[in-house]
Amino acid sequence: MTRDTIKNKTIRIHRMRSYFVEATKEIIQKEGVDGVTLRKVAKGAGYNGATLYNYFRNVDHVISLALHEHMGHYVDTILKTLKGSETPFELYMLNWYIYAEKSFKLPKEYYYLFYKHPNINLSEVYNEFFQNHPDIFEKLPASFQEMAREKNQYSRDLAFLTTIYSHFDRKVLARISEMNILIHKSMLFDLCENEKSITKDISNRYTEKFKTYFRVITQDIQRT
């Protein structure tokens, strides 16, 4: 296989994948993430459902890529907020506060991507995002880079903590991480189930409530 053949094949695959991803984005915009189905995605892309499996593992895989832009908003906010002089706790707090703020504005999208479907490989999703934005990854602190390499939200958060607190008791860090995730997950689920329209006031209220829980949960590491 010649270099040009490989290049053309890569371009063709990228183009085909983009058809399905763009179709999924349109469905999410019109009907929300819960409205996405294999049939709708295939129809929007102009191909049959079987073709999708030539380029993606399943519909969840396509949806996760269609939600890339939300990752971009989160990462962009992180970079704009970082001063470079943060303590380990300030880094951890910054990550959670921005993540909470973004997720409570779009609870169904974030719940779907980070919690609802365990077969979504977050490291794969982030890898594809950073492939399209290679300069962004290098600007992130090591803790954020390590987090991006992990498959699910539980291992991601613990990787972040163990990177900035390598000297700390791992059991304590694991407890802190799990409690933050469980609180955030339950609050996100509550928003998805009980709020038909997410207003700014509602998302702000949930963000402030999470910050209160976070400060209580992280007491063991706040001064280290």
Backbone hydrogen bonds in HBPLUS format (Angstrom, degrees):
<---DONOR---> <-ACCEPTOR-->    atom                        ^
c    i                          cat <-CA-CA->   ^        H-A-AA   ^      H-
h    n   atom  resd res      DA  || num        DHA   H-A  angle D-A-AA Bond
n    s   type  num  typ     dist DA aas  dist angle  dist       angle   num
A0006-ILE N   A0002-THR O   3.03 MM   4  6.34 160.2  2.07 150.8 155.4     1
A0007-LYS N   A0003-ARG O   2.89 MM   4  6.12 157.3  1.94 147.3 154.1     2
A0008-ASN N   A0004-ASP O   2.85 MM   4  6.02 160.9  1.88 146.8 151.8     3
A0009-LYS N   A0005-THR O   2.91 MM   4  6.11 153.2  1.99 145.9 153.5     4
A0010-THR N   A0006-ILE O   2.93 MM   4  6.15 157.0  1.98 148.0 154.1     5
A0011-ILE N   A0007-LYS O   2.97 MM   4  6.23 158.5  2.01 149.9 155.7     6
A0012-ARG N   A0008-ASN O   2.94 MM   4  6.12 154.4  2.00 143.3 150.5     7
A0013-ILE N   A0009-LYS O   2.91 MM   4  6.15 159.8  1.95 151.1 156.1     8
A0014-HIS N   A0010-THR O   2.95 MM   4  6.14 164.3  1.98 149.5 154.0     9
A0015-ARG N   A0011-ILE O   2.93 MM   4  6.11 155.6  1.99 145.7 152.5    10
A0016-MET N   A0012-ARG O   2.93 MM   4  6.15 161.9  1.96 150.3 155.0    11
A0017-ARG N   A0013-ILE O   2.92 MM   4  6.11 165.0  1.94 154.3 158.5    12
A0018-SER N   A0014-HIS O   3.00 MM   4  6.14 151.0  2.09 141.5 149.6    13
A0019-TYR N   A0015-ARG O   3.20 MM   4  6.53 141.7  2.35 143.6 152.5    14
A0019-TYR N   A0016-MET O   3.19 MM   3  5.31 128.1  2.47  97.2 109.9    15
A0021-VAL N   A0017-ARG O   2.97 MM   4  6.24 163.5  2.00 155.6 160.9    16
A0022-GLU N   A0018-SER O   2.89 MM   4  5.86 166.3  1.91 147.1 151.2    17
A0023-ALA N   A0019-TYR O   3.08 MM   4  6.18 152.5  2.16 138.6 146.5    18
A0024-THR N   A0020-PHE O   2.98 MM   4  6.18 151.5  2.06 142.9 150.6    19
A0025-LYS N   A0021-VAL O   2.94 MM   4  6.25 154.3  2.01 149.2 156.1    20
A0026-GLU N   A0022-GLU O   3.10 MM   4  6.34 155.8  2.16 146.3 151.8    21
A0027-ILE N   A0023-ALA O   3.15 MM   4  6.45 153.7  2.22 144.0 150.8    22
A0028-ILE N   A0024-THR O   2.96 MM   4  6.21 164.8  1.98 156.0 159.7    23
A0029-GLN N   A0025-LYS O   2.93 MM   4  6.13 156.9  1.99 148.4 154.8    24
A0030-LYS N   A0026-GLU O   3.05 MM   4  6.26 150.3  2.14 143.8 151.0    25
A0031-GLU N   A0027-ILE O   2.67 MM   4  5.63 169.9  1.68 162.2 165.8    26
A0032-GLY N   A0028-ILE O   2.82 MM   4  4.13 137.4  2.00 113.9 121.4    27
A0035-GLY N   A0032-GLY O   3.03 MM   3  5.51 154.0  2.09 111.4 119.5    28
A0036-VAL N   A0033-VAL O   3.34 MM   3  5.69 170.2  2.35 111.4 114.1    29
A0041-VAL N   A0037-THR O   3.00 MM   4  6.19 166.5  2.02 156.1 159.8    30
A0042-ALA N   A0038-LEU O   2.93 MM   4  6.06 170.2  1.94 156.1 159.1    31
A0043-LYS N   A0039-ARG O   2.96 MM   4  6.07 161.1  1.99 146.8 152.6    32
A0044-GLY N   A0040-LYS O   2.89 MM   4  6.03 161.8  1.92 148.4 153.6    33
A0045-ALA N   A0041-VAL O   2.92 MM   4  6.11 145.4  2.04 146.4 156.0    34
A0046-GLY N   A0042-ALA O   2.95 MM   4  6.09 125.9  2.25 139.0 153.1    35
A0047-TYR N   A0042-ALA O   2.98 MM   5  5.21 156.4  2.03 152.5 151.5    36
A0046-GLY N   A0043-LYS O   3.16 MM   3  5.07 136.8  2.36  94.1 106.3    37
A0051-THR N   A0048-ASN O   3.12 MM   3  5.65 136.0  2.32 109.8 120.4    38
A0052-LEU N   A0049-GLY O   3.13 MM   3  5.48 133.8  2.35 104.6 115.9    39
A0053-TYR N   A0050-ALA O   3.22 MM   3  5.66 132.7  2.45 106.0 116.0    40
A0054-ASN N   A0051-THR O   2.96 MM   3  5.36 159.6  2.00 112.9 119.5    41
A0055-TYR N   A0052-LEU O   3.04 MM   3  5.65 161.1  2.07 116.5 122.5    42
A0056-PHE N   A0052-LEU O   2.95 MM   4  6.02 136.5  2.14 150.2 163.4    43
A0062-VAL N   A0059-VAL O   3.04 MM   3  5.13 115.0  2.48  97.8 113.1    44
A0063-ILE N   A0059-VAL O   2.92 MM   4  6.24 163.4  1.95 157.8 162.5    45
A0064-SER N   A0060-ASP O   2.89 MM   4  6.08 161.0  1.93 151.2 155.9    46
A0065-LEU N   A0061-HIS O   3.26 MM   4  6.52 150.0  2.36 141.8 148.7    47
A0066-ALA N   A0062-VAL O   2.94 MM   4  6.21 145.9  2.05 146.3 156.9    48
A0066-ALA N   A0063-ILE O   3.03 MM   3  4.90 116.7  2.45  91.8 108.2    49
A0067-LEU N   A0063-ILE O   3.06 MM   4  6.33 126.7  2.35 144.0 157.4    50
A0068-HIS N   A0065-LEU O   3.18 MM   3  5.28 160.2  2.22 110.4 111.4    51
A0070-HIS N   A0067-LEU O   3.06 MM   3  5.73 142.8  2.20 117.7 126.4    52
A0071-MET N   A0068-HIS O   2.86 MM   3  5.21 124.0  2.18 107.1 122.0    53
A0072-GLY N   A0068-HIS O   3.00 MM   4  6.40 151.6  2.08 149.9 159.0    54
A0073-HIS N   A0069-GLU O   3.00 MM   4  6.35 149.2  2.10 143.8 150.7    55
A0074-TYR N   A0070-HIS O   3.09 MM   4  6.33 159.8  2.14 144.1 149.1    56
A0075-VAL N   A0071-MET O   2.83 MM   4  6.07 174.3  1.84 160.7 161.8    57
A0076-ASP N   A0072-GLY O   2.87 MM   4  5.85 159.8  1.91 145.7 152.3    58
A0077-THR N   A0073-HIS O   3.03 MM   4  6.14 154.4  2.10 141.8 148.2    59
A0078-ILE N   A0074-TYR O   3.01 MM   4  6.31 154.3  2.08 148.3 155.7    60
A0079-LEU N   A0075-VAL O   3.02 MM   4  6.32 165.8  2.04 156.0 157.9    61
A0080-LYS N   A0076-ASP O   3.04 MM   4  6.23 152.5  2.11 145.0 152.7    62
A0081-THR N   A0077-THR O   3.00 MM   4  6.06 136.8  2.19 142.4 153.1    63
A0081-THR N   A0078-ILE O   3.15 MM   3  5.24 131.2  2.40  97.4 110.4    64
A0082-LEU N   A0078-ILE O   3.00 MM   4  6.14 150.9  2.09 156.4 163.3    65
A0091-LEU N   A0087-THR O   2.98 MM   4  6.29 150.4  2.07 155.1 163.1    66
A0092-TYR N   A0088-PRO O   3.09 MM   4  6.40 161.5  2.13 150.4 154.8    67
A0093-MET N   A0089-PHE O   2.82 MM   4  6.00 165.0  1.84 156.6 161.1    68
A0094-LEU N   A0090-GLU O   2.87 MM   4  5.87 158.3  1.91 140.5 147.1    69
A0095-ASN N   A0091-LEU O   3.01 MM   4  6.21 162.0  2.05 148.4 152.6    70
A0096-TRP N   A0092-TYR O   3.13 MM   4  6.39 165.7  2.15 150.5 153.5    71
A0097-TYR N   A0093-MET O   2.84 MM   4  5.95 166.3  1.86 158.2 162.6    72
A0098-ILE N   A0094-LEU O   3.07 MM   4  6.11 167.0  2.09 150.2 153.5    73
A0099-TYR N   A0095-ASN O   3.02 MM   4  6.06 158.1  2.07 142.9 149.9    74
A0100-ALA N   A0096-TRP O   2.78 MM   4  5.86 160.5  1.81 149.9 155.2    75
A0101-GLU N   A0097-TYR O   2.97 MM   4  6.09 163.0  2.00 143.2 148.3    76
A0102-LYS N   A0098-ILE O   2.97 MM   4  6.14 167.7  1.99 152.9 155.7    77
A0103-SER N   A0099-TYR O   2.94 MM   4  5.97 163.4  1.96 147.9 153.4    78
A0104-PHE N   A0100-ALA O   2.96 MM   4  5.98 158.1  2.01 153.0 157.2    79
A0105-LYS N   A0102-LYS O   3.27 MM   3  5.48 148.4  2.37 101.7 110.8    80
A0106-LEU N   A0103-SER O   3.18 MM   3  5.18 130.5  2.44  95.6 108.2    81
A0110-TYR N   A0106-LEU O   3.13 MM   4  6.33 170.4  2.14 162.1 165.0    82
A0111-TYR N   A0107-PRO O   2.78 MM   4  5.77 157.5  1.83 148.0 155.3    83
A0112-TYR N   A0108-LYS O   3.00 MM   4  5.94 159.1  2.04 139.2 145.2    84
A0113-LEU N   A0109-GLU O   3.08 MM   4  6.24 162.1  2.11 145.1 149.9    85
A0114-PHE N   A0110-TYR O   2.89 MM   4  5.84 169.9  1.90 152.7 155.7    86
A0115-TYR N   A0111-TYR O   2.94 MM   4  5.20 149.2  2.04 134.3 141.1    87
A0116-LYS N   A0111-TYR O   2.78 MM   5  5.83 165.4  1.80 156.4 157.9    88
A0120-ILE N   A0117-HIS O   3.03 MM   3  5.84 169.3  2.04 126.4 129.1    89
A0124-GLU N   A0121-ASN O   3.10 MM   3  5.39 125.2  2.42 103.4 116.6    90
A0125-VAL N   A0121-ASN O   3.14 MM   4  6.52 154.4  2.21 148.7 156.3    91
A0122-LEU N   A0151-LYS O   2.80 MM  29  4.77 153.3  1.88 143.6 134.5    92
A0126-TYR N   A0122-LEU O   2.88 MM   4  6.09 167.7  1.89 153.9 156.7    93
A0127-ASN N   A0123-SER O   2.85 MM   4  5.89 148.7  1.95 137.2 146.8    94
A0128-GLU N   A0124-GLU O   3.04 MM   4  6.28 157.5  2.09 146.4 150.8    95
A0129-PHE N   A0125-VAL O   3.05 MM   4  6.32 150.2  2.14 142.4 151.3    96
A0130-PHE N   A0126-TYR O   2.82 MM   4  6.07 166.3  1.84 157.4 159.6    97
A0131-GLN N   A0127-ASN O   2.90 MM   4  6.05 137.0  2.09 141.2 153.0    98
A0132-ASN N   A0129-PHE O   3.11 MM   3  5.41 131.7  2.35 101.2 113.3    99
A0136-ILE N   A0133-HIS O   3.10 MM   3  5.67 141.4  2.26 114.5 124.2   100
A0139-LYS N   A0136-ILE O   3.04 MM   3  5.33 142.3  2.18 106.7 117.8   101
A0140-LEU N   A0137-PHE O   3.16 MM   3  5.52 151.8  2.24 108.6 116.6   102
A0144-PHE N   A0141-PRO O   3.05 MM   3  5.54 127.4  2.34 111.7 124.0   103
A0145-GLN N   A0141-PRO O   3.13 MM   4  6.48 154.4  2.20 150.4 158.3   104
A0146-GLU N   A0142-ALA O   2.87 MM   4  6.11 161.1  1.91 155.9 160.0   105
A0147-MET N   A0143-SER O   3.12 MM   4  6.22 155.5  2.18 137.5 144.4   106
A0148-ALA N   A0144-PHE O   3.07 MM   4  6.25 150.9  2.16 142.6 149.6   107
A0149-ARG N   A0146-GLU O   3.15 MM   3  5.39 149.7  2.25 104.3 113.2   108
A0150-GLU N   A0147-MET O   3.17 MM   3  5.62 167.5  2.19 115.8 119.7   109
A0156-ARG N   A0152-ASN O   2.89 MM   4  6.00 151.0  1.98 153.2 162.8   110
A0157-ASP N   A0153-GLN O   3.09 MM   4  6.11 169.0  2.11 143.0 145.0   111
A0158-LEU N   A0154-TYR O   3.26 MM   4  6.39 163.2  2.29 144.6 149.4   112
A0159-ALA N   A0155-SER O   2.95 MM   4  5.95 150.2  2.04 138.6 146.9   113
A0160-PHE N   A0156-ARG O   3.05 MM   4  6.35 151.9  2.13 147.3 154.6   114
A0161-LEU N   A0157-ASP O   3.06 MM   4  6.38 163.5  2.09 149.9 153.2   115
A0162-THR N   A0158-LEU O   2.88 MM   4  6.06 168.9  1.90 155.6 158.5   116
A0163-THR N   A0159-ALA O   3.09 MM   4  6.09 135.0  2.30 137.0 147.4   117
A0164-ILE N   A0160-PHE O   3.27 MM   4  6.60 155.7  2.33 149.5 154.5   118
A0165-TYR N   A0161-LEU O   2.79 MM   4  5.80 139.5  1.95 149.6 162.2   119
A0168-PHE N   A0165-TYR O   3.05 MM   3  5.35 161.6  2.09 113.5 119.4   120
A0172-VAL N   A0169-ASP O   3.12 MM   3  5.45 124.9  2.44 104.9 117.7   121
A0173-LEU N   A0169-ASP O   3.16 MM   4  6.53 161.2  2.20 152.3 157.7   122
A0174-ALA N   A0170-ARG O   2.80 MM   4  5.98 156.3  1.86 148.8 155.6   123
A0175-ARG N   A0171-LYS O   3.02 MM   4  6.19 150.3  2.11 139.3 146.7   124
A0176-ILE N   A0172-VAL O   3.01 MM   4  6.29 162.7  2.04 151.9 156.1   125
A0177-SER N   A0173-LEU O   2.88 MM   4  6.04 166.9  1.90 152.6 156.6   126
A0178-GLU N   A0174-ALA O   2.94 MM   4  6.03 166.2  1.96 146.2 150.2   127
A0179-MET N   A0175-ARG O   3.03 MM   4  6.14 161.9  2.07 148.9 153.8   128
A0180-ASN N   A0176-ILE O   3.07 MM   4  6.27 164.1  2.10 152.1 156.1   129
A0181-ILE N   A0177-SER O   3.03 MM   4  6.24 163.2  2.06 152.5 157.3   130
A0182-LEU N   A0178-GLU O   2.90 MM   4  6.05 165.7  1.93 152.7 156.7   131
A0183-ILE N   A0179-MET O   3.01 MM   4  6.11 160.9  2.05 149.0 153.9   132
A0184-HIS N   A0180-ASN O   2.96 MM   4  6.09 168.1  1.97 149.0 152.9   133
A0185-LYS N   A0181-ILE O   2.75 MM   4  5.84 164.5  1.77 153.7 158.8   134
A0186-SER N   A0182-LEU O   3.04 MM   4  6.07 161.9  2.07 141.7 146.4   135
A0187-MET N   A0183-ILE O   3.04 MM   4  6.21 157.5  2.09 150.3 156.6   136
A0188-LEU N   A0184-HIS O   2.89 MM   4  6.06 157.0  1.95 151.7 158.2   137
A0189-PHE N   A0185-LYS O   2.91 MM   4  6.09 157.5  1.96 147.5 153.9   138
A0190-ASP N   A0186-SER O   2.93 MM   4  6.07 151.9  2.01 140.4 148.3   139
A0191-LEU N   A0187-MET O   3.05 MM   4  6.32 152.5  2.13 143.7 150.2   140
A0192-CYS N   A0188-LEU O   3.00 MM   4  6.29 159.0  2.05 148.4 154.1   141
A0193-GLU N   A0189-PHE O   2.96 MM   4  6.15 153.4  2.03 151.4 157.8   142
A0194-ASN N   A0190-ASP O   2.93 MM   4  5.82 155.2  1.99 148.6 154.8   143
A0195-GLU N   A0191-LEU O   3.16 MM   4  5.30 149.1  2.26 136.5 137.9   144
A0203-SER N   A0199-THR O   3.07 MM   4  6.34 171.9  2.07 156.5 157.8   145
A0204-ASN N   A0200-LYS O   2.92 MM   4  6.00 157.7  1.97 148.0 154.7   146
A0205-ARG N   A0201-ASP O   2.95 MM   4  6.06 151.6  2.03 141.7 149.4   147
A0206-TYR N   A0202-ILE O   3.06 MM   4  6.34 160.0  2.10 153.3 157.8   148
A0207-THR N   A0203-SER O   2.96 MM   4  6.13 153.8  2.03 143.7 151.5   149
A0208-GLU N   A0204-ASN O   2.97 MM   4  6.17 165.7  1.99 152.4 155.0   150
A0209-LYS N   A0205-ARG O   3.03 MM   4  6.16 153.2  2.10 142.6 150.5   151
A0210-PHE N   A0206-TYR O   2.90 MM   4  6.11 158.0  1.95 147.8 153.6   152
A0211-LYS N   A0207-THR O   3.01 MM   4  6.27 156.4  2.06 148.2 154.7   153
A0212-THR N   A0208-GLU O   3.15 MM   4  6.42 148.0  2.26 141.7 149.2   154
A0213-TYR N   A0209-LYS O   3.17 MM   4  6.56 160.7  2.20 151.1 155.1   155
A0214-PHE N   A0210-PHE O   2.78 MM   4  6.02 162.7  1.81 157.4 163.0   156
A0215-ARG N   A0211-LYS O   3.01 MM   4  6.20 158.4  2.06 147.4 151.3   157
A0216-VAL N   A0212-THR O   3.32 MM   4  6.61 149.4  2.42 143.5 151.1   158
A0216-VAL N   A0213-TYR O   3.14 MM   3  5.26 122.5  2.48  98.2 112.5   159
A0217-ILE N   A0213-TYR O   2.94 MM   4  6.18 166.3  1.96 159.6 163.2   160
A0218-THR N   A0214-PHE O   2.99 MM   4  6.08 153.7  2.06 153.1 158.9   161
A0221-ILE N   A0218-THR O   3.06 MM   3  5.70 154.3  2.13 119.2 126.2   162
A0224-THR N   A0221-ILE O   3.29 MM   3  5.30 171.3  2.30 109.1 110.5   163
